[in-house]
Amino acid sequence: MQLSNDEIRRYSRHLILPEVGMAGQKKICSTSVLCVGAGGLGSPIAMYLAAAGIGKIGIVDFDTVDFSNLQRQILHSTADVGRSKAESAKETIAGLNPGVEVVIHNTRLSSENALEIIAQYDIVVDGTDNFPTRYLTNDACVLLKKANVYGSIFRFEGQASVFAPHLGGPCYRCLYPEPPPPGMVPSCAEGGVLGVLPGIIGCIQSTEILKLALGKGNSLIGRLLLFNALDMKFRELKLRRDPKCPLCGDHPSITQLIDYEQFCGIPAEPVNPAVNPDEVSVQDMKKALSDVSLGIRVIDVRDSDEWQICHVEGVTLFPLGNLPQRFTELDPNQTLYVHCKSGIRSMKAVKFLKEQGFKYAKSVKGGIAAWSDEIDHSVAKY
C-alpha cells in the first residue's frame, strides 16, 4: 500500500520515528483491531487507535449512552445520550480520522457469535466490564490464536496485560482460573471509578496494540502491569503460562466456547420470573414509611457518601460494611425492609441478617433507583 500526501501529513510524527517510519506506518494502517466494548476503556482505545491510523476498527457494544457514562466515556457526548454506543463511536471516529474503516457489531458478544466476529480481526482489545464476556473473549482469542490486549479498572486502580499463548505467554485463565463468586466484585456502577483512570489504562492498551502491529519493543506478554492512581505508582507482576491451564495448558480440556454465564455462576433469567420471597417492591416500601402502624423499619445499606447524594426521608443508614458490628441495634423480631442503590447489596444484607436469626428481613427490589423511577422523581439517580 502507498500513503497519500494527506496521510503523510497526518502521520508525519510517526514517520520521523526511526522505529516506525514509512514501513511501520503501513503496518499500522494494514492492521485490524476489534474493540470489545465502547465504554470507559474502549473510548480512549478506539480514539487513539483511529488517530494512529489503524486501518480497520471493529466496535462490539449493544448498550446505549447514559448520562452516567459521560464522566469517563469520551467517545460520547451529551447529545449522544440514548443513542447506540456503537453508532456514537463510529461517528466520533469518523470525525477524528475518516480514513479508518469502522465496523460496528451492535450486539452482545456471545458463544454463538464470538468466533465469527473475532476471526475478522488481527488483534482483540478487551474493554469489558463483566466476567462472562472477559472469559469469553479470552477463550475465543486463544482458540483463534489472536492476541488479547487486556485491561480492567475499579475505583482508583487498574491493570493491563497482553494474553497470547501462541506467542509464548499465558492466557487470562492462567492468571484467574476461576471467576469470583457473583456479586463479590462490585461493578463500577456499584463501586465507582475515577473518570481519568480508564484513559490511563486504555492508553496503555493502545500502546501495546501499536507495538504488536509494529513488531517493536517489549510487550506486556508475560507481565501484569498494576496502577494505583491515588499513590501514582506502577507495579509489575511476572506471569507464566500454566501447564495445567484447561485452555492453553499442555492438555487442554476446553476446546470450544462454553456457557459463560453459567461458568461465572450467574443464573439464567427465567421466562416467567416468580416473585422472590425475600424481595418487596418500592411501593411496599412506600406503604411501610407512610403507615407507622405496620411496624416495619426501613434501612439503607449504601455507603455514607452515597447517602449524601440522595436518600429517602424516614430511612436509617446502616452501611453494609458496618452491618456485622451494628446488627444488634436492630430488632430480630421486627419486619425489616432493606434497600441500597439497585438491590444487590440489600440482598447480601438480607442474607446476612437471616443468618443472624432475622426472620422478617426483605430486600427492596431495584433500590433507590427504582424509588426515583416509580415513587419520587426528585430523588437523584447516580
Protein Blocks (a to p, Z undefined) as FASTA:
>chain_A
ZZdfklmmmmmmmmmpmklommlmmmmmmpccddehjbfkmmmmmmmmmmnopabdcddd
fbdcdfklmmmmmmbcfklgoiafklmmmmmmmmmommbccddddddddfklmmmmmmmp
mbdcdfbfbfklmmmmmmmmmmnopacdddddehjaccdddddfknopacfklmmmbacd
ehklccfklnopafklmmmmmmmmmmmmmmmmnopajdfehiacdddfklopaddddddd
dfkbcklmmbdcbfbdcdfklmnopacddfblcddfkbccfklmmmmmmmmknopacddf
bdfklmmmpccehiacddfklmmmmmmmpcfkbccddddfkopmmmmmmmmmmmnopakb
ccdehijmlmmmmmmmmlccZZ
